[in-house]
Amino acid sequence: MQRQRVKNQHYVPQSCLRRHTQDGKTIYAYDKPSRRAFPRNIDEVASESGFYDLSPKFAKDFQVVEKWLCKVEGEAASAIDHLVACLDNAHAFNQKDHALRVMIATFLAIQHSRTALARQTQTERRELLVEELKARGIEVPAELLNVPEERVRFQHCRLILDQDYFKQCAKILFNHIWLVGQNDTSQPLYISDAPVTLYPHAEPANPFSGVGFMTKGVEINFPISPKYVLMLCERTHFAQLYARFEGRVTRLNAENVTFYNGLQVWSSRRQVYCIENRFDQVRAYEEKQPDLFNANRARVEIIGGVSKHRT
């Protein structure tokens, strides 16, 4: 039986959004450009029509990426459900469960690269490269100029299908220290349209480098639910502080929750989501940091001839 075409394609899986709902359907969204909050069905958020569909020029099966992601999402949903059950029942998880870590690490790597923000950032890097080449009087290769939307989409999708690349990323994430933060405060944890966040806790050895999965002192976070956030901490920097607590749950205070919710606000492209209409923290940024509410704000900058991802 032929699989029905998927028109509305999510760049954050509905299985992830569902954990941030009370009824399995309704989530509250804060739209940063319009500065409005409203309830939405999870079918309607973190998605675009035909977001991963490819032109016949690039693929025989125009929905090959959507089908691949559907498979990844199904496997990851089971792994994360198992993790949540362990957290609820045992207040810990088996950090030596190799299969669980590989599955979740792979999911996080793909999730970080599959969003609308990731596509926007990819385009921005190319445009900055063109500007830098022109400024240096270097001839710009034709393939970097006037790139049509269908090729932009293809370049993004080609990365998503690069299984060797994601195996390498998953290996890096696998080797970090894994912890879970438990939120028992009245403020739920947010999730957003770019939910995998990276925060550097150490000064970079190279001030011109960006932040990546291997960056010394990086903390990679993913809000599993309003109650739990998965925290992957780079081992060499955090060994003395966290290694003995690996696989355990640490309780978050109000300041911690503000920090992790702030990361979702900062990293999101357009929308932040919550199980309740509790967006006071988002609104607090409206006057202090209005640039955060521009969906197309610059995420990459050129410093010393090197492109660097901005926070």
Helices and strands as residue ranges (DSSP letters): E 8-10, H 14-18, E 26-31, E 36-41, G 42-44, E 47-49, H 64-90, H 98-113, H 116-135, G 142-144, H 149-160, H 163-174, E 177-183, E 191-192, E 197-200, E 218-223, E 228-233, H 235-242, G 243-245, E 249-252, H 254-267, E 271-274, H 280-288, G 290-293, E 300-303, E 306-309
